[in-house]
Amino acid sequence: MRRHTAQVLALLAATTLVGSCSGAAEQVTVPALDGRTVQDARWIAIDADLRVADVDSSIDEGSCIVESQTPVAGTDVDTGSTVTVSFFCPEAAPEVVAPDEAADEGAADALEAEPDAELAGAAQVEAAFSASYGWPDDPHWAAIESFSDRDYPRITVATSLVDEIADAEQAMGICNAVTSVLSEDWTGTYVTAGEGGPFLAECDRP
């Protein structure tokens, strides 16, 4: 897993009005970037009239995840201030085989293997996530409890998170990270509060 630090530059285009005599710096509110991909963070910053500084061109901005930011989200800063963010990029993940493909691997007993194929699909997503993000050893992902493909072609991630509002940012970070390891056979990820609990986040594979 590679970890990086980049900067989000709060650069607003200043508009000069004829006859204006105000010298006060305009304030902008730093948006929440934690848990987003670098690619998404770039667009969020643009929507907030900010701009993400260029990062290492060799990274995959669609899979690298923002881990922390300073100042924190919600802080009001002067136009032109700099927000520093840290992000990490997953290593190449093993290919995830969809349940249907897993069932086809044992042609002689395909019909008998079909019920276990769904479990294999979830297990393979779990293995891919573990290989890329170090779960369950990395405490950053301690809230993740299990993976399920009961909602195939979406993977469902059961977590210890409970509050749809207070845990929204963390749930979305988990959602984006898991989605980044899915193969094209999966359409996205659900994050729930416990096994079979309410949905806390939903995201689609690009």
Secondary structure in CASP SS format (residue, H / E / C, confidence):
PFRMAT SS
TARGET T0000
AUTHOR 0000-0000-0000
METHOD secondary structure of the structure
MODEL  1
M C 1.00
R E 1.00
R E 1.00
H E 1.00
T E 1.00
A E 1.00
Q E 1.00
V E 1.00
L E 1.00
A C 1.00
L C 1.00
L C 1.00
A C 1.00
A C 1.00
T C 1.00
T C 1.00
L C 1.00
V C 1.00
G C 1.00
S C 1.00
C C 1.00
S C 1.00
G C 1.00
A C 1.00
A C 1.00
E C 1.00
Q E 1.00
V E 1.00
T E 1.00
V C 1.00
P C 1.00
A C 1.00
L C 1.00
D C 1.00
G C 1.00
R C 1.00
T E 1.00
V H 1.00
Q H 1.00
D H 1.00
A H 1.00
R H 1.00
W H 1.00
I H 1.00
A H 1.00
I H 1.00
D H 1.00
A C 1.00
D C 1.00
L C 1.00
R E 1.00
V E 1.00
A C 1.00
D C 1.00
V C 1.00
D C 1.00
S C 1.00
S C 1.00
I C 1.00
D C 1.00
E C 1.00
G C 1.00
S C 1.00
C C 1.00
I E 1.00
V E 1.00
E E 1.00
S E 1.00
Q E 1.00
T E 1.00
P C 1.00
V C 1.00
A C 1.00
G C 1.00
T C 1.00
D E 1.00
V E 1.00
D E 1.00
T C 1.00
G C 1.00
S C 1.00
T E 1.00
V E 1.00
T E 1.00
V E 1.00
S E 1.00
F E 1.00
F E 1.00
C E 1.00
P C 1.00
E C 1.00
A C 1.00
A C 1.00
P C 1.00
E C 1.00
V C 1.00
V C 1.00
A C 1.00
P H 1.00
D H 1.00
E H 1.00
A H 1.00
A H 1.00
D H 1.00
E C 1.00
G C 1.00
A H 1.00
A H 1.00
D H 1.00
A H 1.00
L H 1.00
E H 1.00
A H 1.00
E H 1.00
P H 1.00
D H 1.00
A H 1.00
E H 1.00
L H 1.00
A H 1.00
G H 1.00
A H 1.00
A H 1.00
Q H 1.00
V H 1.00
E H 1.00
A H 1.00
A H 1.00
F H 1.00
S H 1.00
A H 1.00
S H 1.00
Y H 1.00
G C 1.00
W C 1.00
P C 1.00
D C 1.00
D C 1.00
P H 1.00
H H 1.00
W H 1.00
A C 1.00
A C 1.00
I E 1.00
E E 1.00
S E 1.00
F E 1.00
S E 1.00
D C 1.00
R C 1.00
D C 1.00
Y C 1.00
P C 1.00
R E 1.00
I E 1.00
T E 1.00
V E 1.00
A E 1.00
T E 1.00
S C 1.00
L C 1.00
V C 1.00
D C 1.00
E C 1.00
I C 1.00
A C 1.00
D C 1.00
A H 1.00
E H 1.00
Q H 1.00
A H 1.00
M H 1.00
G H 1.00
I H 1.00
C H 1.00
N H 1.00
A H 1.00
V H 1.00
T H 1.00
S C 1.00
V C 1.00
L C 1.00
S C 1.00
E C 1.00
D C 1.00
W C 1.00
T C 1.00
G E 1.00
T E 1.00
Y E 1.00
V E 1.00
T E 1.00
A E 1.00
G C 1.00
E C 1.00
G C 1.00
G C 1.00
P C 1.00
F E 1.00
L E 1.00
A E 1.00
E E 1.00
C E 1.00
D E 1.00
R C 1.00
P C 1.00
END
